[in-house]
Amino acid sequence: LFCSEHYSQMAEDLHQRERTIKAARGRIIDANGVVIADNRTVCTISVIHSQITDPELVVSTLCDKLGLDRELVQKKVEKRSSREIIKTNVDKPLGDAIRDCKLNGVKVDEDYKRYYPYDSLASKVLGFTGGDNQGIIGLEVKYEPYLKGRNGTILTMTDARGVELENAAEDRIEPIAGNDLRVSLDVNIQKYAEQLAYQVLEKKNAKAVSIIVMNPQNGEIYAMVNVPEFDLNDPFTLSEETLDAHPSLTEKERQDLLNQMWRNACINDTYEPGSTFKTLTLAMALEENVVDLNTGFYCSGSVKIEGETINCSKRAPGHGQQNLTQAFANSCNPAFINIGLRIGNDKFYQYMLDFGLTEKTGVDTTGEASGFVNSEIKYSTLALACYAFGQNFNVTPLALIAAQAACVNG
């Protein structure tokens, strides 16, 4: 009379058993509609102690089919709990074979495992998911709330001992699949850029090579390459080269190497841009009208600033007399030092801010770093000279290409 709702709920909780139906994760699709992150149907094998009628048969069958340690399976089968998971991410044909054995107390529920059709393509951009299908790095974790979907449930009625009632209907709350994510990456351009990057990696015997392909009109990224890439379908396995170089690893050392392997150098790391920055120095000078196409420069192979000698790539006798176009084509350090000095410290520093080189671009992935500009650029002639040809400060590759795009699109 007074507590009917409370006791009714207790009775329902006692007689109901709930199992999760996993939601399909949203796919990631490239600019042309090509699926670059998908799902594969797998199975989760579990046991319900109160429903098992032949423990020995269950243990031997599961050990045989799944290749598991007998002691481990037996412990789970004998454990008095509502449900014990034996194994997840079981291939569907094997899960179906276990279901066909019709073992009382053994449940085979379909689940989803993330699958990447192109293995390592754009691995450090896409990121990957963990055992629970939750995003860990890259776009997978950035868009986790949209991609993950909502799980459903299966509700079954049992008697007081927890044995399912044969003629009782199952209640199902259907899962809701996650949203698909369409990105600006183009699989064909990404593949081509990765091929080029691996060629350079081998030719230059480099540790790593990065390439970004951007549409300068709107900032869309068509390719972002960081080789060596890693296998998205096996992201927790270190390469043979790494293992050979580190024969005995602690767990922390292993995790540090994995983090390094997953690192997206295009956005996570900064570097001195060097001569690639000269485009921006030239843009500043043209904008300020301190040079034009007819401006002349003389290069003797070096220039002395505040007692320091700065060499050109072509040392004495240098490039000699040049106009602006020739100085740019020659990537001449003395000419660009001259251009930087014409711009002046204050304006040069302001342009670096305006180009966004000291802040994040806001790209929609994880771990973006900020550039670093030393305050000495505001007053030091030597600092200004070095900055003019891209040294003594750091930027991310992404921030640099975004600034280059501003030069291209006006």
Order of alpha helices (4+ residues) and beta strands (2+ residues): alpha-beta-beta-beta-alpha-alpha-beta-alpha-beta-alpha-alpha-alpha-beta-beta-beta-alpha-beta-beta-alpha-alpha-alpha-alpha-beta-beta-beta-beta-alpha-alpha-alpha-alpha-alpha
